[in-house]
Amino acid sequence: MKTRAQWLAMLLVIASCARGPGPGGPDISPEILSEVNRIRAIDNHAHPVRFVSEGTPDREFDALPVENMEPWSDPLKLRSDNPDVLRAWQMLWNYPYNDSDATHMREWKQHKQRASQQKAAEYPEWVLDKAGIDVMLANRVHMGPSIQPPRFRWVPYVDALLFPLDNSLLAARNSDRKAFFADEDSLRRQYLQDSGVHAPPKSLDEYLRLVVTPVLERHKQGGAVAEKFEAAYLRPLSFEKAERAAAEKVYANYVGRGTPPDDEYKTLQDFLFRFIASECGRLGMAVHFHTGFGGGSYFDIRGTNPLLLESLFDDPELRRTKFVMVHGGWPFTREITALLTKPNAYLDYSVQALVFPPTTIAPTLHEWLVWVPEKVLFGTDAYPWSDQMGWEEALWIAATRGREALAIALTQMMRDGDISKDRAIELARMVLRENARNLYALPE
């Protein structure tokens, strides 16, 4: 039987192995990390908050705000007492303390507010500069003053178009979905009004022609480079092939009267999704999915497995549509790797750098980069998570950790003899910048 001292020694060895070789922590080339940190990145997925000098705060950074959900067990690194939040405050606001004392935080929050007021409409771009971000794809209901091209590119939401009928049965599943479908119903009414339609059209053909296509075309004209689906919060990602005649029958039977059964409504949703995806391809906009884990105690993780999307990628009618699996599908990271061989499939690793340390993310990046490196995109999922971790702090944390994870993966690839130093730097530029620039046809 091992003594207590022997057990302790064994645990120390295990902990040392988990940190990586060397007393300084992970095995990382300082030269590669320096090069990675110099690259002005394109952030594939974030939720920037518009500067508002006074009046109603900006709430359009998400179509489904997560603060309306029932309490859930927050991942450790999303909690306000995470030491990285303290470091972000020190780096962004020159926070002079080494603690998160409530009095100190209140004092320095006033300093943060004064700084934002002084910079006014230039404040969001200043935040990008502090995190080394050149361009941010802004997931927002609308853009607005201070969140504008060329530094911010629009990714609007279109889930509301998938649910044109009575959603009361879907909303009754749990309290989170009740709140979410109220938001979606509100956004759909806005889309109808913007299209000059005061009630859902009588036929599916009219709905497509008078509402769906005009909404997508307005988004494109407004500068959208992609459309975002948060469908994982509303239903599984299994969007199967559906015949138009079957979808037309469901729509005609229930529009304006009655609540459709789940199986019939799914047929209509599946058809609408593929129609929207096809239109995005025609208009030159990518399609973004939330994949992998999500917020909330009712979130259906199994329903977000990226493998559920394979039939979309394999549909010949959708081959000109480019699909981006946002968040890298964790915990399904190996499954998502295999999908990168599909010519229209891409991914980013946004949010992973907010919830995991770089040493955890690096092996996944390593696997992606030795598979299909031109399909891998950098992202942060900068979001106003809490009073202490606003989108600014989240951006700094995710950008810092995400770059370090990339440098660790590239270092390992060099040590394995898979790539040269020059190729490592080239891959860094691809992930942090060039892959996104090519995907969205952004100017240099």
Secondary structure, 3 states (H helix, E strand, C coil): CCCHHHHHHHHHHHHHHHHCCCCCCCCCCHHHHHHHHHCCEEEEEECCCCCCCCCCCCCCCCCCCHHHCCCCCCCHHHCCCCHHHHHHHHHHHCCCCCCCCHHHHHHHHHHHHHHHHHHHHHHHHHHHHHCCEEEEEEECCCCECCECCCCEEEECECHHHHCCCCCHHHHCCCHHHHHHHHHHHHHHHHHHHHCCCCCCCCCHHHHHHHHHHHHHHHHHHCCECEEEECHHHCCCCCCCCCCHHHHHHHHHHHCCCCCCCHHHHHHHHHHHHHHHHHHHHHHCCEEEEECCCCCCCCCCCHHHCHHHHHHHHCCHHHCCCCEEEEHHHCCCHHHHHHHCCCCCEEEECCCHHHHCCHHHHHHHHHHHHCCCHHHEECCCCCCCCCCCCCHHHHHHHHHHHHHHHHHHHHHHHHHCCCCCHHHHHHHHHHHHHHHHHHHHCCCC
